[in-house]
Amino acid sequence: MRRTEFYELLHGEFGAVRGDALLRDHVVPTLAGRTGAQALAAGVDPRAVWRALCAEFDVPRTRW
């Protein structure tokens, strides 16, 4: 998954402001205790970050 697609999904699901805040501020245990932004900066695949955020916020699997 490209980062552009990741951000489209993130903003489509959570809205631009909330999505960016979740990515920047919310620590996700399944991302080794990092925020989504930290995980992306560390080279984690955007798809893995997307799935972790979806699982964390109970997004229906059909939208993962």
C-alpha positions as CSV (number, residue, x, y, z in Angstrom):
1,M,0.0,0.0,0.0
2,R,1.3,3.4,-0.9
3,R,1.2,6.2,1.7
4,T,-1.2,8.2,-0.4
5,E,-3.7,5.3,-0.3
6,F,-3.1,5.0,3.4
7,Y,-3.9,8.6,4.0
8,E,-7.0,8.4,1.7
9,L,-8.3,5.5,3.8
10,L,-7.4,7.1,7.1
11,H,-9.1,10.4,6.2
12,G,-12.1,8.6,4.7
13,E,-12.7,6.5,7.8
14,F,-11.9,9.0,10.6
15,G,-11.9,12.4,8.9
16,A,-8.8,14.4,8.2
17,V,-8.4,16.1,11.5
18,R,-9.3,13.1,13.7
19,G,-7.3,10.7,11.5
20,D,-4.2,12.8,11.6
21,A,-4.6,13.2,15.4
22,L,-5.0,9.4,15.9
23,L,-2.0,8.8,13.7
24,R,0.1,11.3,15.6
25,D,-1.1,10.8,19.2
26,H,-2.6,7.3,19.8
27,V,-0.2,4.6,20.9
28,V,-1.1,1.3,19.4
29,P,0.2,-1.8,21.4
30,T,0.4,-4.0,18.3
31,L,2.8,-1.5,16.7
32,A,5.3,-2.2,19.4
33,G,3.9,0.6,21.6
34,R,4.3,3.3,19.0
35,T,2.0,5.7,17.4
36,G,1.1,5.1,13.8
37,A,3.3,8.0,12.7
38,Q,6.2,6.6,14.6
39,A,5.6,3.2,13.0
40,L,5.5,4.7,9.5
41,A,8.7,6.6,10.2
42,A,10.4,3.4,11.4
43,G,9.6,1.8,8.0
44,V,6.5,-0.3,9.0
45,D,4.4,-1.1,6.0
46,P,1.4,1.4,5.8
47,R,-0.9,-1.5,5.3
48,A,0.2,-3.0,8.7
49,V,-0.4,0.5,10.3
50,W,-3.8,0.8,8.7
51,R,-4.9,-2.7,9.9
52,A,-3.6,-2.0,13.4
53,L,-5.6,1.3,13.6
54,C,-8.7,-0.4,12.2
55,A,-8.4,-3.2,14.8
56,E,-7.8,-0.7,17.6
57,F,-10.9,1.4,16.7
58,D,-13.2,-1.5,15.8
59,V,-13.5,-0.6,12.1
60,P,-15.4,-3.4,10.4
61,R,-13.1,-5.8,8.6
62,T,-14.8,-5.1,5.3
63,R,-13.2,-1.6,5.3
64,W,-9.6,-2.8,6.1
